[in-house]
């Protein structure tokens, strides 16, 4: 992987938000969950489609803080417009485990 500068890193706007709504996304090609995430007053609410069904149910996600890239262009995924990229790590079996802060932080806080 190519090295990037610190200025390149600053171009990626990674923020913390709280899942305020989550629903199954049966229309997606790969199993996914539709998320509505509140990033606080500066950014507001954004939607995301996340392929996280191996470890999470929609009900368990509501109220959870997650990290997401908020400055990618929106992407149409089937009938749903995804407005941010929810971040996670691939586990040993290939499923996604969400990334989030270790403790509560203000909504919209930026990753440094």
C-alpha positions in Angstrom: 0.0 0.0 0.0 1.3 3.5 -0.9 2.2 5.9 1.9 0.1 9.0 2.2 0.9 12.3 3.8 -0.8 13.6 7.0 -2.6 16.1 4.8 -4.0 13.2 2.8 -5.3 11.7 6.0 -7.0 15.0 7.0 -9.0 14.8 3.7 -10.9 11.8 5.0 -13.5 13.0 7.5 -14.1 10.2 10.0 -16.7 11.1 12.7 -18.6 9.4 15.4 -22.3 9.1 15.3 -25.1 7.3 17.1 -27.4 4.8 15.3 -30.9 6.2 15.8 -32.7 3.8 13.5 -31.8 0.4 11.9 -33.8 -1.8 9.5 -33.1 -5.0 7.6 -32.2 -4.4 3.9 -33.6 -7.4 2.1 -33.3 -5.7 -1.4 -29.5 -5.5 -1.1 -27.4 -8.0 -3.2 -25.4 -9.0 -0.1 -27.1 -9.2 3.4 -27.1 -5.7 4.9 -28.7 -3.4 7.4 -29.9 0.1 6.7 -28.7 2.6 9.3 -29.7 6.1 10.2 -26.9 7.8 12.1 -27.0 11.1 14.0 -23.7 12.9 13.7 -24.8 15.9 15.8 -25.8 19.4 14.9 -22.9 20.3 12.6 -23.4 17.3 10.2 -26.8 16.0 11.1 -28.3 12.7 10.2 -26.9 10.5 7.4 -27.9 7.1 6.1 -25.7 4.1 5.5 -26.0 0.6 4.2 -23.7 -1.8 6.1 -23.0 -5.4 5.5 -22.8 -6.3 9.2 -25.5 -9.0 9.5 -23.2 -11.7 10.8 -22.6 -10.0 14.1 -25.5 -7.5 14.5 -29.2 -7.2 14.4 -31.0 -3.9 13.7 -32.5 -3.9 17.2 -29.0 -4.2 18.8 -27.6 -1.4 16.8 -29.9 1.4 17.9 -28.1 3.6 20.4 -24.7 2.4 19.5 -21.9 4.8 18.6 -20.2 4.0 15.3 -17.4 5.6 13.2 -18.1 6.6 9.6 -16.5 8.5 6.7 -18.9 11.4 6.2 -17.4 13.1 3.2 -17.7 10.5 0.5 -20.3 11.2 -2.2 -23.7 9.5 -1.7 -23.9 6.1 -3.3 -27.1 4.4 -4.6 -27.4 0.9 -3.3 -30.6 -0.6 -4.8 -33.5 1.5 -3.7 -31.5 3.1 -0.8 -29.1 6.1 -0.9 -26.1 5.5 1.3 -24.6 8.9 2.5 -21.7 7.7 4.6 -19.4 4.7 5.0 -19.8 3.0 8.3 -16.4 1.6 9.3 -15.4 -1.8 10.6 -12.8 -4.5 10.6 -12.9 -8.0 8.9 -12.8 -10.8 11.5 -11.1 -14.2 10.9 -14.3 -15.5 9.2 -14.6 -12.5 6.8 -17.5 -10.8 8.6 -17.4 -7.1 9.6 -17.0 -6.0 13.2 -17.9 -2.3 13.7 -15.3 0.3 14.7 -16.4 2.7 17.5 -15.0 4.7 20.4 -14.1 2.9 23.6 -16.3 5.3 25.6 -19.0 7.8 24.9 -17.9 10.8 22.9 -19.8 13.8 21.6 -21.7 13.2 18.4 -19.8 14.4 15.4 -16.4 14.1 17.1 -13.6 13.7 14.5 -11.1 10.9 14.5 -7.5 12.3 15.0 
